[in-house]
Amino acid sequence: MRQWSFETGFGYDNLVLGEADTPRPGPRDVLLEMRAASLN
């Protein structure tokens, strides 16, 4: 899956789009699929 993370520090200049493993939900967890998100 794709994820946004902060490379160093905070702010838009430090956001990096990368790849990560899909998390596995536990017995009392729910995994949601997001199709869209926005950053303000």
Phi, psi and omega in degrees: 000160177266147178215145172269136177216161178271125180286304176214130179072201182232169179106163182300329182294338183258002178284135181228132176271124182221183180254148178213158176292146176288126181291150177257122180288147175280184183295337180245018182252165177231135176255122181254144175261123178261132179259339181205151175207159178225152176243128178253000000 
